[in-house]
Amino acid sequence: MPFIGMLSKILVAAMAAEALIYAAAAWLLSFLGLISPPITLAVCAVVALGIRANVTRKMFGVSEHFRYDRAPKDELDAAGWRRLALAEYGAVLRMFCCYHPFEFLINQRGPAKPDSSMPILCVHGYVCNGAYWIPLKPALRAAGFHNLYTINMDPTFGSIEDFARQVAARVDAIRQETGAEKVALIGHSMGGLVSRCYVQHHGGDAHVSRIITLGTPHHGTVTAKSGPGEDARQMIPGNAWLTALNAEEPKPVPITSIWSTHDNIIAPQDSSVLPHADNLRLKGIGHLELSASVPVQQAVVAALRYRPESPR
């Protein structure tokens, strides 16, 4: 049995509790002769989907309220907004009803057999785990990157500094397994801050060839104010930890920050812009959708292939 991370345990328990509530409601209504079990279960399914749709809607509302001043060229028409909302809602359902709860069953945490390609460690974000990277892996393999690794950082609501130490241990293990001198890091959301923290504070500059961040709140996000845990507090705009990190002289590790003008979690969205990074702005992509977005996948591959000494 593979190691089961804390987030998987939380989500499986929550889903089991929700299923029991729905089953009890179906039994009670059937027992009272009010509604047949099939109809009750159908109503429960609609309620479950509706709850998740409402959470997604609220996150878009908050992010739009605190959005940065978008240029007219970055605005979406009605069809673009529909596509964005449906794609992000689909990502919410995939991630939190399938991928994250059952990460220990469906996510391959390392390659079956390391080869000579660049080792890549994918670092997940807040309230996520290594399964976040399932949509991105096929695109990376198709581009010739087969040494793909993930990490599950525990506890779920811990400290970014502690997460960075876990990344350090994972990188050391990958280097020992592959014989590679350096590892590339791809970080989603908080995972980008963890990657930067590892490089800045825990000796990662000697072992990391580059960092690629996806939707990372390099300057914080207002949505973190409602999140539990020290990691959420460290992502509130203006907090002492993040302010100190951004005030430090950057280590000589190339960083590419890929972000969306319509990110529904990072607000304001241009918090992902890092002065010393290669910043790539995309539009019409939700926060969880980033790893499944074809333009993002293409940008990640291009960043991995880029060599500073050659034209991009």
N, C-alpha and C positions, 0 to 999 in steps of 0.2 A: 504494500500500500504506500503510494507516494505521500510526502509530507503535505498536510492540509493546512493552508494558511488561515489566519484569523478571520479575514474578510469572507472567505468561503464558508466558514462555520457560521458567521453572523447571518449571511444571506440565506443559506440553506435553512437555518432555524427560523428566520423571518418568513420565508416562503412556506415552510411547513405549518407555521402558526396561521398564516393567512388561509392556507388550504383547509385547515381544520375549521376555521371560522365559517368559511363558505359551505363546507360539508355539513356542519351543524345547522346552518340556516336552511339548507336544502332539506335536511331531514325533518326539522321542526315544521316548516311550511307544508311539507308533504304529509306529516303526521296530523296536522290540523286540517288537512284537506283543502288548503288555500291555493296552492300552486303545485303542479307536478314537478318531480325532481329534475327532469331534463330542462324544463323552462327555468327553474330556479338556478340551476348550474349555468345556464346561458346568461342569465341576468348577472350572476356573480362574475362571470368572465368579462362581461361588459364593464362592470364596476371596477374590476382589477385593471383593465386596460385604460379605463377613464381616469383612475387615480394617477397612473403613470403619465398619461397625456396631460393632465392638469399640472403635475410637477414640472414637466417639460415646458408647458406654456408659461408658468410663473417665472422660470429661469430666463426665458426669452424676455419677459416683461421687465425683470430687474436689469438685465444686461443692456436692454435698449434704453432704459431710463438713465443709466449711468454711462452710456456709450460715449466714445470720443467723437470729435467733430469729423464725420466722414466726408470725403470728397464726393461730389455729385457722380463721378464715374464709378464709385464703389457702391452706389445705391442699387437695390434690387427692385424689379417690377413685381407684380402680384404673383406671376408664375414662379419667379425666382424664390419668393418667400414661401410659397407652397412646397416647392422642392426642398428647400432648406429645412422647414419644419418637419416634413414627413421623413426626410433622411435622418434627422437627429432623433426623432421619435423611434424610428426603426433601430438606431444604434442603442438607444436607452433599453429597448426590449431585449435586444441581442445580448448586451453587456450584462444587464442586471437580472435577467431571467434565465440566462444560459451560460455565457462565458465565465463571468466572475464567480457565480456560485459553484460551478463544477470545473473550475480551473484545474484541480488536481487530477481530473479524468481526461480532459481534452487538450490541455496545453503541454506541448513538448518544450521543456525548459532548457534544453540544449540540443545540439545536433547529434544525430545518431552516430556520426563519425566525423570529428573535426578534419578539415582539409587545409589547404594552403591559403584560402581566402581570408580577408581581414576579419578577425573576431569582432562581433558587435554585441554589446549588451544593451538591451532595451529596458528602460527604467520607467515603471508605471507612475501614475499620478495619484492624487488624493482619492481615497475610498475606491481604489481600483487594485488590480493585481496583475500578474504576468499575462493573463488571458487577454488583456487589452490589445496585445500585439498580434493576435491571431489573424486579423484582416491584412496586416502589413507584411507578414512573413512570406507569402507566396510571391509578392512583387519583388522582394529582396532576393529571394532564391532565383527568380527568373532573370535577375540582373547579375547573377553570379556570386552573390553573397550567401554562403551556406553555413558559415559559423555563427549561428544566431542563438543568443542566450537571453533568458529572462530572469527576473528576480521577483520574489514576493517579500516586500518589506513589512515587517511586523514590529510592534503592534500597530493596528490600523490607524490609531490616532496618536502616534508617537511624535518624536522630535525629528526635524529634518537633519540635524547633526547626527543623530543616531542612525538614521537611514543612510547617510553618507558613509558611515563606518561599515554598514552592511554591504554597500556597493563596493567599498574598498576590499572587503574579504572576498566578494564574488569575483572582482577583477583579478585578484591574486590567484584564485582557483582557476579561472579561465586561462590566464597566462601560463600557469603550470601545465594545464591540460593540453594547450595548443602549442606551447613553445614560442608564442608571439611576444614581442617586446611591449607592444602597445595594443590597446583595445579602443574601438570607437563606441561612444555612448549616444543613444537616442533616448531622449527624455520627453514624456508627455506631461504637460501641465506641471504639477509639483515635481515630477521626475526631472524636469530641467533644472530646477533649483537644487535638487539633491545632487545632480551631476556637477553643477557649478561648485557646490559646497565641497564635494569630494576633491575636486581639482584645487580649490583655493585653500582648504583647511586640513586635508588628510593625505597629502602627497600624491594626489591623482595626476598632477601635471607631468610626473615622470612616466606615467603608465597609460595616458589617454592621448590618442592621436587627434581626435576632434570630438566636439559635442554638437549634436543636432537637437534642437528643442522644438516641440510642437505645442502651440498654444500655452506657453509657459508665462505665468504672471511675474515677470522679472521685477516689476515694480509694485506687485500686489494686485489684489482684486477685491472689490467691495463685497462680493458674494462670500468671501471667507469669514466675514463678520458673523454669519449665521451658522458656521460649521463648528462642530465640536473638535477638541483636541489641540495639542500644542502646535501640530503642523498647520492647522487652519490659522491659528493666531499668528504664526510666522509668515503668513501670506496676506495679512491685512495691510493695506497701504500705509506706509509711514511707520511700521513697527520697528523696534530697535534692531532686531536680528537682521531683517532684510535691508534696512538702511545701512548697517555696517557692512554687509556683504557687497552691496553696490558701491560703497565708498572705497573698497580695497583696490589696489593696483591689480588688474587682471593678469593671471598667469598666461604664458605664451601658448595657449591651446586654442586653435581656431573654433569659433562658435558660429553656427548657422541657426537663426531663429525664424521658424516658419509659423505664421500666424494668420488668422482669419479676421477680416473686418466685421464679421457677423458672429463671432464667437459668443455663445450664449451663457458661458460661465465666467470668462475673463472680462471684467468690466472695470475701467474702460479697456477696450480691446487693444489699444496701442500700448498697454502696459507690457506687451510682449516685445516691444522694440528695445533692443539693447545697444547702447552706443558703440561698443567695441565689437559687435557681431555683424555678420552678413545677414541682414534682415530681409525676409521674403514675405511680402504681403499678398494674400489670396483673399477672395471674397466668396460669400455664400456658402460657407462650410461651418457646421456646428462643432462644438467642442469634442464630443465623443465620436463624431463622424470622422475626425481628422485622420485616424489610422486607416480608415477604409476609403478615403477620398483618393481618386486616381491622380489629380493634380498634386496632392500632398505626397503621395507615394513616388511620383516622378521627381519631385523636388528633393526628397530624401535620397533617392538613388544618385541624383546629380551631385548633391553635397558630399556623399560618400566617395564619389569618383573624382571630385575636384582636387587638384594639386596646386598649391599656391604658385609653384614655379612655372606652371603652364597656363595658357589662356583658358578661361572657363567657357 
